[in-house]
């Protein structure tokens, strides 16, 4: 409505002030909507609604991946000793590298 009727007013602010009460909002709210519509249409520099949604999606995915990485890091630290011991690594079992599990004497 603002874009359609701003020619009838001296300024865009005048159009906004006249139209806002007619649609049940305050001029500041309508002004924000007009600015965003100008950004979305390329008339004004700034982040478009589509870009803003994409940023929100990426931020949410980033947050979820950080949480998943933290869980994996903690699980790895928790299970690492058992996995090392199960693999038969001599150092993890506290034996000399030349001794075998069935042979306790040194070589």
Secondary structure, DSSP 8 states (H G I E B T S, - for coil): -HHHHGGGSSSHHHHHHHHHHHHTS-HHHHHHHHHHHHHHHTSS-S--HHHHHHHHHHHHHHHHHHHHHHHHHHHHHHHHHHHHHHTT-HHHHT--TT-BTTB-S--
